[in-house]
Amino acid sequence: MQDDALDWLAAPGALAAVIHQSLWLGDLALAKGSLSPADAEAVHQWRVDLQAEGERLCAALSRIAAADAAEIEHCVARLLYGAGWIWHLHPIPTPNARKTVIRETPRGMRAAKASSPKSQAIDRACEAEFVKRLATWDGKGKAWTHAGHAVVKINASLKEQGYGPLSQDTVRRRLQKFLDQHR
């Protein structure tokens, strides 16, 4: 990112300003309480190290010629500033994106699972049995009892296809969902 209007990194104290910006971002991350305890401890430790190393670099720069120190300070400030922008613009998920990733990933996983041969076989077996049951049942009464009768036939159908059995509770939930869709 080139900003010709103002090259503030060439100004004296630019290194301190860039370091201060990173310290401020560390303080901001720690103040929000959005980090896990382990991440908060790591940010705190990196913040302390960054501040100590910045002071150490400034002390080392004060022992060499002023013109050389200014050039080194300028180069280091530009390096840190550029690295900060690269980090800011990179596409890798950051801790702020974790909640979104966690929320979005299961959706995709559910869609993939629903299209698997096993899921399709379960759907077909359940729907076939539920349609038969709905013809003789008005949907009133205990779904648990009807699910208990249906689970035997559904599991027999799944066994013929080489799949494992479903629990009565799973069949009851599917039956309830089926009834809600067909009322």
TITORTI-56684 format. One record per atom (N, C-alpha, C): residue in one letter; residue number from 1; x, y, z; atom name. Coordinates in nm, 2 decimals, decimal comma, always signed. Layout:
N
R resn resi      X      Y      Z name
R    A  NUM      X      Y      Z   CA
...
***
This chain:
183
R resn resi      X      Y      Z name
R    M    1  +0,09  -0,12  +0,00    N
R    M    1  +0,00  +0,00  +0,00   CA
R    M    1  +0,09  +0,12  +0,00    C
R    Q    2  +0,08  +0,20  -0,11    N
R    Q    2  +0,17  +0,32  -0,12   CA
R    Q    2  +0,09  +0,44  -0,09    C
R    D    3  +0,13  +0,52  +0,00    N
R    D    3  +0,07  +0,65  +0,03   CA
R    D    3  +0,17  +0,76  +0,01    C
R    D    4  +0,16  +0,82  -0,11    N
R    D    4  +0,26  +0,93  -0,14   CA
R    D    4  +0,23  +1,06  -0,07    C
R    A    5  +0,11  +1,08  -0,02    N
R    A    5  +0,07  +1,20  +0,04   CA
R    A    5  +0,15  +1,23  +0,17    C
R    L    6  +0,18  +1,13  +0,24    N
R    L    6  +0,24  +1,14  +0,37   CA
R    L    6  +0,32  +1,02  +0,40    C
R    D    7  +0,45  +1,04  +0,41    N
R    D    7  +0,54  +0,92  +0,44   CA
R    D    7  +0,58  +0,94  +0,59    C
R    W    8  +0,48  +0,91  +0,68    N
R    W    8  +0,51  +0,94  +0,82   CA
R    W    8  +0,62  +0,84  +0,88    C
R    L    9  +0,64  +0,73  +0,80    N
R    L    9  +0,75  +0,64  +0,85   CA
R    L    9  +0,89  +0,70  +0,84    C
R    A   10  +0,90  +0,80  +0,76    N
R    A   10  +1,03  +0,87  +0,75   CA
R    A   10  +1,06  +0,97  +0,86    C
R    A   11  +0,96  +1,00  +0,93    N
R    A   11  +0,97  +1,09  +1,04   CA
R    A   11  +1,04  +1,03  +1,16    C
R    P   12  +1,11  +1,12  +1,24    N
R    P   12  +1,18  +1,07  +1,36   CA
R    P   12  +1,07  +1,01  +1,46    C
R    G   13  +1,11  +0,90  +1,52    N
R    G   13  +1,01  +0,83  +1,61   CA
R    G   13  +0,91  +0,74  +1,54    C
R    A   14  +0,93  +0,71  +1,41    N
R    A   14  +0,84  +0,62  +1,34   CA
R    A   14  +0,85  +0,48  +1,40    C
R    L   15  +0,96  +0,44  +1,44    N
R    L   15  +0,98  +0,30  +1,49   CA
R    L   15  +0,90  +0,29  +1,62    C
R    A   16  +0,91  +0,39  +1,70    N
R    A   16  +0,83  +0,39  +1,83   CA
R    A   16  +0,68  +0,39  +1,80    C
R    A   17  +0,64  +0,47  +1,70    N
R    A   17  +0,50  +0,47  +1,66   CA
R    A   17  +0,45  +0,34  +1,61    C
R    V   18  +0,53  +0,27  +1,53    N
R    V   18  +0,48  +0,14  +1,48   CA
R    V   18  +0,48  +0,04  +1,60    C
R    I   19  +0,58  +0,04  +1,68    N
R    I   19  +0,58  -0,05  +1,80   CA
R    I   19  +0,46  -0,02  +1,89    C
R    H   20  +0,43  +0,11  +1,91    N
R    H   20  +0,32  +0,15  +2,00   CA
R    H   20  +0,19  +0,10  +1,94    C
R    Q   21  +0,17  +0,11  +1,80    N
R    Q   21  +0,05  +0,06  +1,74   CA
R    Q   21  +0,03  -0,09  +1,77    C
R    S   22  +0,14  -0,17  +1,76    N
R    S   22  +0,13  -0,31  +1,80   CA
R    S   22  +0,09  -0,34  +1,94    C
R    L   23  +0,15  -0,26  +2,03    N
R    L   23  +0,12  -0,27  +2,17   CA
R    L   23  -0,02  -0,23  +2,20    C
R    W   24  -0,07  -0,13  +2,13    N
R    W   24  -0,21  -0,09  +2,14   CA
R    W   24  -0,31  -0,20  +2,10    C
R    L   25  -0,27  -0,27  +1,98    N
R    L   25  -0,35  -0,38  +1,94   CA
R    L   25  -0,35  -0,49  +2,04    C
R    G   26  -0,24  -0,52  +2,10    N
R    G   26  -0,23  -0,62  +2,20   CA
R    G   26  -0,32  -0,59  +2,32    C
R    D   27  -0,31  -0,46  +2,36    N
R    D   27  -0,40  -0,41  +2,47   CA
R    D   27  -0,55  -0,43  +2,44    C
R    L   28  -0,58  -0,39  +2,32    N
R    L   28  -0,72  -0,40  +2,27   CA
R    L   28  -0,77  -0,55  +2,28    C
R    A   29  -0,68  -0,64  +2,23    N
R    A   29  -0,72  -0,78  +2,23   CA
R    A   29  -0,74  -0,83  +2,37    C
R    L   30  -0,65  -0,79  +2,46    N
R    L   30  -0,66  -0,83  +2,60   CA
R    L   30  -0,78  -0,77  +2,67    C
R    A   31  -0,81  -0,65  +2,64    N
R    A   31  -0,92  -0,58  +2,71   CA
R    A   31  -1,06  -0,64  +2,67    C
R    K   32  -1,08  -0,68  +2,55    N
R    K   32  -1,21  -0,73  +2,51   CA
R    K   32  -1,25  -0,86  +2,58    C
R    G   33  -1,15  -0,94  +2,62    N
R    G   33  -1,19  -1,07  +2,68   CA
R    G   33  -1,23  -1,17  +2,58    C
R    S   34  -1,20  -1,15  +2,46    N
R    S   34  -1,25  -1,24  +2,35   CA
R    S   34  -1,15  -1,35  +2,33    C
R    L   35  -1,04  -1,35  +2,39    N
R    L   35  -0,94  -1,45  +2,37   CA
R    L   35  -0,95  -1,56  +2,48    C
R    S   36  -0,91  -1,68  +2,45    N
R    S   36  -0,90  -1,79  +2,55   CA
R    S   36  -0,79  -1,75  +2,64    C
R    P   37  -0,80  -1,81  +2,76    N
R    P   37  -0,69  -1,78  +2,86   CA
R    P   37  -0,55  -1,81  +2,81    C
R    A   38  -0,53  -1,92  +2,73    N
R    A   38  -0,40  -1,95  +2,68   CA
R    A   38  -0,36  -1,84  +2,57    C
R    D   39  -0,45  -1,80  +2,48    N
R    D   39  -0,42  -1,70  +2,38   CA
R    D   39  -0,40  -1,57  +2,45    C
R    A   40  -0,47  -1,54  +2,55    N
R    A   40  -0,45  -1,41  +2,62   CA
R    A   40  -0,31  -1,41  +2,69    C
R    E   41  -0,27  -1,52  +2,75    N
R    E   41  -0,14  -1,52  +2,81   CA
R    E   41  -0,03  -1,51  +2,70    C
R    A   42  -0,05  -1,57  +2,58    N
R    A   42  +0,05  -1,56  +2,47   CA
R    A   42  +0,06  -1,42  +2,42    C
R    V   43  -0,06  -1,35  +2,40    N
R    V   43  -0,06  -1,21  +2,36   CA
R    V   43  +0,01  -1,12  +2,46    C
R    H   44  -0,02  -1,15  +2,59    N
R    H   44  +0,04  -1,07  +2,70   CA
R    H   44  +0,20  -1,08  +2,69    C
R    Q   45  +0,24  -1,21  +2,67    N
R    Q   45  +0,39  -1,24  +2,67   CA
R    Q   45  +0,45  -1,17  +2,55    C
R    W   46  +0,39  -1,18  +2,43    N
R    W   46  +0,44  -1,12  +2,31   CA
R    W   46  +0,44  -0,97  +2,33    C
R    R   47  +0,34  -0,91  +2,39    N
R    R   47  +0,34  -0,77  +2,41   CA
R    R   47  +0,46  -0,72  +2,50    C
R    V   48  +0,48  -0,79  +2,61    N
R    V   48  +0,59  -0,76  +2,70   CA
R    V   48  +0,72  -0,77  +2,62    C
R    D   49  +0,74  -0,88  +2,54    N
R    D   49  +0,86  -0,90  +2,47   CA
R    D   49  +0,88  -0,79  +2,36    C
R    L   50  +0,77  -0,75  +2,29    N
R    L   50  +0,78  -0,65  +2,19   CA
R    L   50  +0,83  -0,52  +2,25    C
R    Q   51  +0,77  -0,48  +2,37    N
R    Q   51  +0,80  -0,36  +2,43   CA
R    Q   51  +0,95  -0,36  +2,48    C
R    A   52  +0,99  -0,47  +2,53    N
R    A   52  +1,13  -0,48  +2,58   CA
R    A   52  +1,23  -0,48  +2,46    C
R    E   53  +1,20  -0,55  +2,35    N
R    E   53  +1,29  -0,55  +2,24   CA
R    E   53  +1,29  -0,41  +2,17    C
R    G   54  +1,18  -0,34  +2,17    N
R    G   54  +1,18  -0,21  +2,11   CA
R    G   54  +1,27  -0,11  +2,19    C
R    E   55  +1,26  -0,12  +2,32    N
R    E   55  +1,35  -0,04  +2,41   CA
R    E   55  +1,49  -0,07  +2,39    C
R    R   56  +1,52  -0,20  +2,37    N
R    R   56  +1,66  -0,25  +2,35   CA
R    R   56  +1,71  -0,20  +2,22    C
R    L   57  +1,63  -0,20  +2,11    N
R    L   57  +1,67  -0,16  +1,98   CA
R    L   57  +1,70  +0,00  +1,99    C
R    C   58  +1,61  +0,07  +2,05    N
R    C   58  +1,63  +0,22  +2,06   CA
R    C   58  +1,76  +0,25  +2,14    C
R    A   59  +1,79  +0,17  +2,24    N
R    A   59  +1,91  +0,19  +2,32   CA
R    A   59  +2,04  +0,16  +2,23    C
R    A   60  +2,03  +0,05  +2,15    N
R    A   60  +2,14  +0,02  +2,06   CA
R    A   60  +2,16  +0,13  +1,95    C
R    L   61  +2,04  +0,18  +1,90    N
R    L   61  +2,05  +0,29  +1,80   CA
R    L   61  +2,11  +0,41  +1,86    C
R    S   62  +2,10  +0,44  +1,98    N
R    S   62  +2,15  +0,56  +2,04   CA
R    S   62  +2,30  +0,56  +2,06    C
R    R   63  +2,36  +0,44  +2,04    N
R    R   63  +2,51  +0,42  +2,06   CA
R    R   63  +2,58  +0,43  +1,92    C
R    I   64  +2,51  +0,45  +1,81    N
R    I   64  +2,57  +0,46  +1,68   CA
R    I   64  +2,55  +0,60  +1,63    C
R    A   65  +2,61  +0,63  +1,51    N
R    A   65  +2,60  +0,76  +1,45   CA
R    A   65  +2,45  +0,80  +1,42    C
R    A   66  +2,42  +0,92  +1,44    N
R    A   66  +2,28  +0,96  +1,43   CA
R    A   66  +2,22  +0,94  +1,29    C
R    A   67  +2,30  +0,96  +1,18    N
R    A   67  +2,25  +0,94  +1,05   CA
R    A   67  +2,22  +0,79  +1,02    C
R    D   68  +2,32  +0,70  +1,07    N
R    D   68  +2,30  +0,56  +1,06   CA
R    D   68  +2,18  +0,51  +1,14    C
R    A   69  +2,17  +0,56  +1,26    N
R    A   69  +2,06  +0,52  +1,35   CA
R    A   69  +1,93  +0,56  +1,29    C
R    A   70  +1,92  +0,68  +1,23    N
R    A   70  +1,79  +0,72  +1,17   CA
R    A   70  +1,76  +0,63  +1,05    C
R    E   71  +1,86  +0,60  +0,97    N
R    E   71  +1,83  +0,51  +0,85   CA
R    E   71  +1,79  +0,37  +0,90    C
R    I   72  +1,85  +0,32  +1,00    N
R    I   72  +1,81  +0,18  +1,05   CA
R    I   72  +1,67  +0,19  +1,11    C
R    E   73  +1,64  +0,30  +1,19    N
R    E   73  +1,51  +0,31  +1,24   CA
R    E   73  +1,40  +0,32  +1,13    C
R    H   74  +1,43  +0,40  +1,03    N
R    H   74  +1,34  +0,41  +0,92   CA
R    H   74  +1,32  +0,27  +0,85    C
R    C   75  +1,42  +0,20  +0,82    N
R    C   75  +1,41  +0,06  +0,76   CA
R    C   75  +1,33  -0,03  +0,85    C
R    V   76  +1,36  -0,04  +0,97    N
R    V   76  +1,29  -0,13  +1,06   CA
R    V   76  +1,14  -0,08  +1,08    C
R    A   77  +1,11  +0,04  +1,08    N
R    A   77  +0,98  +0,09  +1,09   CA
R    A   77  +0,90  +0,05  +0,97    C
R    R   78  +0,96  +0,07  +0,85    N
R    R   78  +0,89  +0,03  +0,72   CA
R    R   78  +0,87  -0,12  +0,72    C
R    L   79  +0,97  -0,20  +0,77    N
R    L   79  +0,95  -0,35  +0,77   CA
R    L   79  +0,84  -0,39  +0,86    C
R    L   80  +0,83  -0,33  +0,98    N
R    L   80  +0,72  -0,36  +1,07   CA
R    L   80  +0,59  -0,32  +1,02    C
R    Y   81  +0,59  -0,20  +0,96    N
R    Y   81  +0,46  -0,14  +0,90   CA
R    Y   81  +0,41  -0,23  +0,79    C
R    G   82  +0,50  -0,27  +0,70    N
R    G   82  +0,46  -0,35  +0,59   CA
R    G   82  +0,42  -0,49  +0,63    C
R    A   83  +0,49  -0,55  +0,73    N
R    A   83  +0,45  -0,68  +0,78   CA
R    A   83  +0,31  -0,67  +0,85    C
R    G   84  +0,29  -0,56  +0,92    N
R    G   84  +0,15  -0,54  +0,98   CA
R    G   84  +0,04  -0,54  +0,87    C
R    W   85  +0,07  -0,47  +0,76    N
R    W   85  -0,04  -0,47  +0,66   CA
R    W   85  -0,06  -0,60  +0,59    C
R    I   86  +0,05  -0,67  +0,57    N
R    I   86  +0,04  -0,81  +0,52   CA
R    I   86  -0,04  -0,90  +0,61    C
R    W   87  -0,01  -0,89  +0,74    N
R    W   87  -0,09  -0,96  +0,84   CA
R    W   87  -0,24  -0,92  +0,84    C
R    H   88  -0,26  -0,79  +0,83    N
R    H   88  -0,39  -0,74  +0,83   CA
R    H   88  -0,48  -0,79  +0,71    C
R    L   89  -0,41  -0,80  +0,60    N
R    L   89  -0,48  -0,83  +0,47   CA
R    L   89  -0,48  -0,98  +0,44    C
R    H   90  -0,41  -1,06  +0,51    N
R    H   90  -0,40  -1,21  +0,48   CA
R    H   90  -0,54  -1,28  +0,49    C
R    P   91  -0,56  -1,38  +0,41    N
R    P   91  -0,69  -1,45  +0,42   CA
R    P   91  -0,71  -1,56  +0,52    C
R    I   92  -0,60  -1,58  +0,60    N
R    I   92  -0,61  -1,69  +0,70   CA
R    I   92  -0,71  -1,65  +0,81    C
R    P   93  -0,80  -1,73  +0,85    N
R    P   93  -0,90  -1,69  +0,96   CA
R    P   93  -0,83  -1,65  +1,09    C
R    T   94  -0,87  -1,54  +1,14    N
R    T   94  -0,82  -1,49  +1,27   CA
R    T   94  -0,91  -1,53  +1,38    C
R    P   95  -0,87  -1,51  +1,50    N
R    P   95  -0,96  -1,55  +1,62   CA
R    P   95  -1,10  -1,48  +1,60    C
R    N   96  -1,11  -1,37  +1,54    N
R    N   96  -1,24  -1,31  +1,52   CA
R    N   96  -1,33  -1,38  +1,43    C
R    A   97  -1,26  -1,46  +1,34    N
R    A   97  -1,34  -1,54  +1,24   CA
R    A   97  -1,38  -1,68  +1,29    C
R    R   98  -1,32  -1,72  +1,40    N
R    R   98  -1,34  -1,85  +1,45   CA
R    R   98  -1,49  -1,88  +1,47    C
R    K   99  -1,57  -1,79  +1,53    N
R    K   99  -1,71  -1,82  +1,55   CA
R    K   99  -1,78  -1,83  +1,42    C
R    T  100  -1,75  -1,75  +1,32    N
R    T  100  -1,81  -1,77  +1,19   CA
R    T  100  -1,78  -1,90  +1,13    C
R    V  101  -1,65  -1,94  +1,14    N
R    V  101  -1,61  -2,07  +1,08   CA
R    V  101  -1,68  -2,18  +1,15    C
R    I  102  -1,69  -2,17  +1,28    N
R    I  102  -1,75  -2,28  +1,36   CA
R    I  102  -1,90  -2,29  +1,32    C
R    R  103  -1,96  -2,17  +1,30    N
R    R  103  -2,10  -2,16  +1,26   CA
R    R  103  -2,13  -2,21  +1,12    C
R    E  104  -2,04  -2,18  +1,03    N
R    E  104  -2,06  -2,22  +0,89   CA
R    E  104  -2,02  -2,36  +0,85    C
R    T  105  -1,91  -2,41  +0,91    N
R    T  105  -1,86  -2,54  +0,88   CA
R    T  105  -1,96  -2,65  +0,90    C
R    P  106  -2,04  -2,66  +1,02    N
R    P  106  -2,13  -2,77  +1,03   CA
R    P  106  -2,24  -2,77  +0,93    C
R    R  107  -2,28  -2,65  +0,87    N
R    R  107  -2,38  -2,64  +0,77   CA
R    R  107  -2,33  -2,72  +0,65    C
R    G  108  -2,21  -2,70  +0,61    N
R    G  108  -2,15  -2,77  +0,49   CA
R    G  108  -2,14  -2,92  +0,52    C
R    M  109  -2,10  -2,95  +0,64    N
R    M  109  -2,09  -3,09  +0,68   CA
R    M  109  -2,22  -3,16  +0,68    C
R    R  110  -2,32  -3,09  +0,73    N
R    R  110  -2,46  -3,15  +0,73   CA
R    R  110  -2,51  -3,18  +0,59    C
R    A  111  -2,48  -3,08  +0,50    N
R    A  111  -2,52  -3,10  +0,36   CA
R    A  111  -2,45  -3,22  +0,29    C
R    A  112  -2,32  -3,23  +0,32    N
R    A  112  -2,25  -3,34  +0,26   CA
R    A  112  -2,29  -3,48  +0,32    C
R    K  113  -2,32  -3,48  +0,45    N
R    K  113  -2,37  -3,60  +0,52   CA
R    K  113  -2,51  -3,64  +0,46    C
R    A  114  -2,59  -3,54  +0,44    N
R    A  114  -2,73  -3,57  +0,39   CA
R    A  114  -2,73  -3,63  +0,25    C
R    S  115  -2,62  -3,60  +0,17    N
R    S  115  -2,62  -3,66  +0,04   CA
R    S  115  -2,54  -3,79  +0,03    C
R    S  116  -2,50  -3,84  +0,14    N
R    S  116  -2,42  -3,97  +0,14   CA
R    S  116  -2,52  -4,08  +0,12    C
R    P  117  -2,47  -4,19  +0,06    N
R    P  117  -2,56  -4,31  +0,03   CA
R    P  117  -2,63  -4,36  +0,16    C
R    K  118  -2,56  -4,36  +0,27    N
R    K  118  -2,62  -4,41  +0,39   CA
R    K  118  -2,74  -4,32  +0,44    C
R    S  119  -2,72  -4,19  +0,43    N
R    S  119  -2,83  -4,10  +0,47   CA
R    S  119  -2,95  -4,11  +0,37    C
R    Q  120  -2,92  -4,13  +0,25    N
R    Q  120  -3,03  -4,14  +0,15   CA
R    Q  120  -3,10  -4,27  +0,17    C
R    A  121  -3,03  -4,38  +0,21    N
R    A  121  -3,10  -4,51  +0,24   CA
R    A  121  -3,19  -4,49  +0,36    C
R    I  122  -3,14  -4,42  +0,46    N
R    I  122  -3,22  -4,40  +0,59   CA
R    I  122  -3,34  -4,32  +0,56    C
R    D  123  -3,32  -4,21  +0,48    N
R    D  123  -3,44  -4,13  +0,44   CA
R    D  123  -3,54  -4,21  +0,37    C
R    R  124  -3,50  -4,29  +0,27    N
R    R  124  -3,60  -4,37  +0,19   CA
R    R  124  -3,67  -4,47  +0,28    C
R    A  125  -3,60  -4,54  +0,37    N
R    A  125  -3,66  -4,64  +0,46   CA
R    A  125  -3,76  -4,57  +0,55    C
R    C  126  -3,72  -4,46  +0,61    N
R    C  126  -3,81  -4,39  +0,70   CA
R    C  126  -3,93  -4,34  +0,63    C
R    E  127  -3,91  -4,27  +0,52    N
R    E  127  -4,02  -4,22  +0,45   CA
R    E  127  -4,12  -4,32  +0,41    C
R    A  128  -4,07  -4,44  +0,36    N
R    A  128  -4,16  -4,54  +0,31   CA
R    A  128  -4,24  -4,59  +0,43    C
R    E  129  -4,18  -4,61  +0,54    N
R    E  129  -4,25  -4,66  +0,66   CA
R    E  129  -4,35  -4,56  +0,72    C
R    F  130  -4,31  -4,43  +0,72    N
R    F  130  -4,39  -4,33  +0,77   CA
R    F  130  -4,52  -4,30  +0,68    C
R    V  131  -4,50  -4,32  +0,55    N
R    V  131  -4,62  -4,30  +0,46   CA
R    V  131  -4,72  -4,41  +0,49    C
R    K  132  -4,67  -4,54  +0,52    N
R    K  132  -4,76  -4,65  +0,55   CA
R    K  132  -4,83  -4,62  +0,68    C
R    R  133  -4,76  -4,57  +0,78    N
R    R  133  -4,81  -4,54  +0,91   CA
R    R  133  -4,91  -4,43  +0,91    C
R    L  134  -4,88  -4,33  +0,83    N
R    L  134  -4,97  -4,21  +0,82   CA
R    L  134  -5,10  -4,25  +0,76    C
R    A  135  -5,11  -4,35  +0,67    N
R    A  135  -5,23  -4,39  +0,61   CA
R    A  135  -5,33  -4,45  +0,72    C
R    T  136  -5,28  -4,51  +0,82    N
R    T  136  -5,36  -4,57  +0,92   CA
R    T  136  -5,36  -4,50  +1,05    C
R    W  137  -5,29  -4,38  +1,06    N
R    W  137  -5,28  -4,31  +1,18   CA
R    W  137  -5,31  -4,16  +1,15    C
R    D  138  -5,38  -4,10  +1,24    N
R    D  138  -5,42  -3,96  +1,22   CA
R    D  138  -5,32  -3,86  +1,27    C
R    G  139  -5,21  -3,91  +1,32    N
R    G  139  -5,10  -3,82  +1,37   CA
R    G  139  -5,12  -3,78  +1,52    C
R    K  140  -5,24  -3,83  +1,58    N
R    K  140  -5,26  -3,80  +1,72   CA
R    K  140  -5,22  -3,92  +1,80    C
R    G  141  -5,20  -3,90  +1,92    N
R    G  141  -5,15  -4,00  +2,01   CA
R    G  141  -5,00  -4,00  +2,03    C
R    K  142  -4,94  -4,10  +2,08    N
R    K  142  -4,80  -4,11  +2,12   CA
R    K  142  -4,72  -4,14  +2,00    C
R    A  143  -4,63  -4,05  +1,96    N
R    A  143  -4,54  -4,07  +1,85   CA
R    A  143  -4,43  -4,18  +1,89    C
R    W  144  -4,40  -4,18  +2,02    N
R    W  144  -4,30  -4,28  +2,07   CA
R    W  144  -4,35  -4,42  +2,04    C
R    T  145  -4,47  -4,45  +2,07    N
R    T  145  -4,52  -4,59  +2,04   CA
R    T  145  -4,52  -4,62  +1,89    C
R    H  146  -4,56  -4,53  +1,81    N
R    H  146  -4,56  -4,55  +1,67   CA
R    H  146  -4,42  -4,56  +1,61    C
R    A  147  -4,33  -4,48  +1,67    N
R    A  147  -4,18  -4,49  +1,64   CA
R    A  147  -4,13  -4,63  +1,67    C
R    G  148  -4,17  -4,68  +1,79    N
R    G  148  -4,13  -4,81  +1,83   CA
R    G  148  -4,17  -4,92  +1,74    C
R    H  149  -4,29  -4,91  +1,68    N
R    H  149  -4,33  -5,01  +1,58   CA
R    H  149  -4,26  -4,99  +1,45    C
R    A  150  -4,24  -4,87  +1,41    N
R    A  150  -4,17  -4,83  +1,28   CA
R    A  150  -4,03  -4,87  +1,29    C
R    V  151  -3,96  -4,86  +1,40    N
R    V  151  -3,81  -4,88  +1,41   CA
R    V  151  -3,78  -5,02  +1,37    C
R    V  152  -3,87  -5,12  +1,40    N
R    V  152  -3,84  -5,26  +1,37   CA
R    V  152  -3,83  -5,27  +1,22    C
R    K  153  -3,93  -5,22  +1,15    N
R    K  153  -3,93  -5,24  +1,00   CA
R    K  153  -3,82  -5,15  +0,93    C
R    I  154  -3,80  -5,03  +0,98    N
R    I  154  -3,69  -4,95  +0,93   CA
R    I  154  -3,56  -5,02  +0,94    C
R    N  155  -3,53  -5,07  +1,06    N
R    N  155  -3,40  -5,13  +1,08   CA
R    N  155  -3,38  -5,26  +1,00    C
R    A  156  -3,50  -5,33  +0,98    N
R    A  156  -3,49  -5,45  +0,89   CA
R    A  156  -3,45  -5,41  +0,75    C
R    S  157  -3,51  -5,30  +0,70    N
R    S  157  -3,48  -5,25  +0,57   CA
R    S  157  -3,34  -5,20  +0,56    C
R    L  158  -3,29  -5,14  +0,66    N
R    L  158  -3,15  -5,09  +0,66   CA
R    L  158  -3,05  -5,21  +0,66    C
R    K  159  -3,09  -5,31  +0,74    N
R    K  159  -3,00  -5,43  +0,75   CA
R    K  159  -2,99  -5,49  +0,61    C
R    E  160  -3,10  -5,50  +0,54    N
R    E  160  -3,09  -5,56  +0,40   CA
R    E  160  -3,00  -5,48  +0,31    C
R    Q  161  -2,98  -5,35  +0,34    N
R    Q  161  -2,90  -5,27  +0,25   CA
R    Q  161  -2,76  -5,26  +0,31    C
R    G  162  -2,73  -5,32  +0,42    N
R    G  162  -2,60  -5,33  +0,48   CA
R    G  162  -2,57  -5,21  +0,58    C
R    Y  163  -2,67  -5,15  +0,63    N
R    Y  163  -2,65  -5,03  +0,72   CA
R    Y  163  -2,69  -5,07  +0,86    C
R    G  164  -2,63  -5,00  +0,96    N
R    G  164  -2,67  -5,03  +1,10   CA
R    G  164  -2,80  -4,98  +1,14    C
R    P  165  -2,85  -5,02  +1,26    N
R    P  165  -2,98  -4,98  +1,30   CA
R    P  165  -2,99  -4,84  +1,35    C
R    L  166  -3,11  -4,79  +1,36    N
R    L  166  -3,14  -4,66  +1,42   CA
R    L  166  -3,21  -4,68  +1,55    C
R    S  167  -3,19  -4,58  +1,64    N
R    S  167  -3,26  -4,59  +1,77   CA
R    S  167  -3,40  -4,55  +1,76    C
R    Q  168  -3,48  -4,59  +1,86    N
R    Q  168  -3,62  -4,55  +1,86   CA
R    Q  168  -3,63  -4,40  +1,87    C
R    D  169  -3,55  -4,34  +1,95    N
R    D  169  -3,55  -4,19  +1,96   CA
R    D  169  -3,52  -4,12  +1,83    C
R    T  170  -3,43  -4,17  +1,76    N
R    T  170  -3,40  -4,12  +1,62   CA
R    T  170  -3,52  -4,13  +1,53    C
R    V  171  -3,58  -4,25  +1,53    N
R    V  171  -3,70  -4,27  +1,45   CA
R    V  171  -3,81  -4,18  +1,49    C
R    R  172  -3,83  -4,16  +1,63    N
R    R  172  -3,93  -4,07  +1,68   CA
R    R  172  -3,91  -3,93  +1,63    C
R    R  173  -3,79  -3,88  +1,64    N
R    R  173  -3,76  -3,74  +1,59   CA
R    R  173  -3,79  -3,73  +1,44    C
R    R  174  -3,75  -3,83  +1,36    N
R    R  174  -3,77  -3,82  +1,22   CA
R    R  174  -3,92  -3,83  +1,19    C
R    L  175  -3,99  -3,91  +1,27    N
R    L  175  -4,14  -3,92  +1,25   CA
R    L  175  -4,21  -3,79  +1,28    C
R    Q  176  -4,16  -3,72  +1,39    N
R    Q  176  -4,22  -3,60  +1,43   CA
R    Q  176  -4,19  -3,49  +1,32    C
R    K  177  -4,08  -3,49  +1,26    N
R    K  177  -4,04  -3,40  +1,16   CA
R    K  177  -4,13  -3,43  +1,03    C
R    F  178  -4,14  -3,56  +1,00    N
R    F  178  -4,22  -3,60  +0,89   CA
R    F  178  -4,37  -3,55  +0,91    C
R    L  179  -4,42  -3,57  +1,03    N
R    L  179  -4,56  -3,53  +1,05   CA
R    L  179  -4,57  -3,38  +1,04    C
R    D  180  -4,48  -3,30  +1,09    N
R    D  180  -4,48  -3,16  +1,08   CA
R    D  180  -4,48  -3,11  +0,94    C
R    Q  181  -4,41  -3,18  +0,85    N
R    Q  181  -4,40  -3,14  +0,71   CA
R    Q  181  -4,53  -3,18  +0,63    C
R    H  182  -4,60  -3,29  +0,68    N
R    H  182  -4,72  -3,34  +0,61   CA
R    H  182  -4,85  -3,30  +0,67    C
R    R  183  -4,85  -3,21  +0,75    N
R    R  183  -4,98  -3,16  +0,81   CA
R    R  183  -5,03  -3,04  +0,74    C
***
